[in-house]
Amino acid sequence: MLTFAGEGYSAEFVTNFERIARRIARGTQAIEIVFGPDDICAPILDDSSCHCLNASIRERDRLAAVALADLLQQPIEEAALLQLNRETLDHMRTAFAAGTIRKACVGCQWSPICDSIAKNNFSQTALLCGTHARRA
């Protein structure tokens, strides 16, 4: 989510992710932590090549939850609510750019794109509510 810049698995996926990013940027609701496919993945779940249910993705999600819990000093567990305000996003982006919360990225096909986005100070991202991101 920190590096989403309008690319994805399908046009439906991208449109859905952009809609969710706008909701988060408005700060009107917290994110509920789920394990397995989430609202972002909904448009691709019927695709036979969907990777959301693979064991490797579940392991990436687990690693990401552990890293985020350590960074934010709060449990990241199923049904937990996470409010993504400007300070939290900036803290997460700083850690992501430094590589301290990237264990889940190992082997991910999108990692080179995310690396580039982080190197460019997250200026291309759809979630535009942090000081790292460009201003709308």
Secondary structure as UniProt FT lines:
FT   TURN            2..3
FT   HELIX           11..25
FT   TURN            26..27
FT   STRAND          31..32
FT   TURN            39..41
FT   HELIX           42..44
FT   TURN            45..46
FT   TURN            48..49
FT   TURN            52..53
FT   HELIX           55..72
FT   TURN            78..79
FT   STRAND          81..82
FT   HELIX           86..98
FT   TURN            99..101
FT   HELIX           103..105
FT   TURN            106..107
FT   TURN            109..110
FT   HELIX           111..119
FT   TURN            120..124
FT   TURN            131..132
//
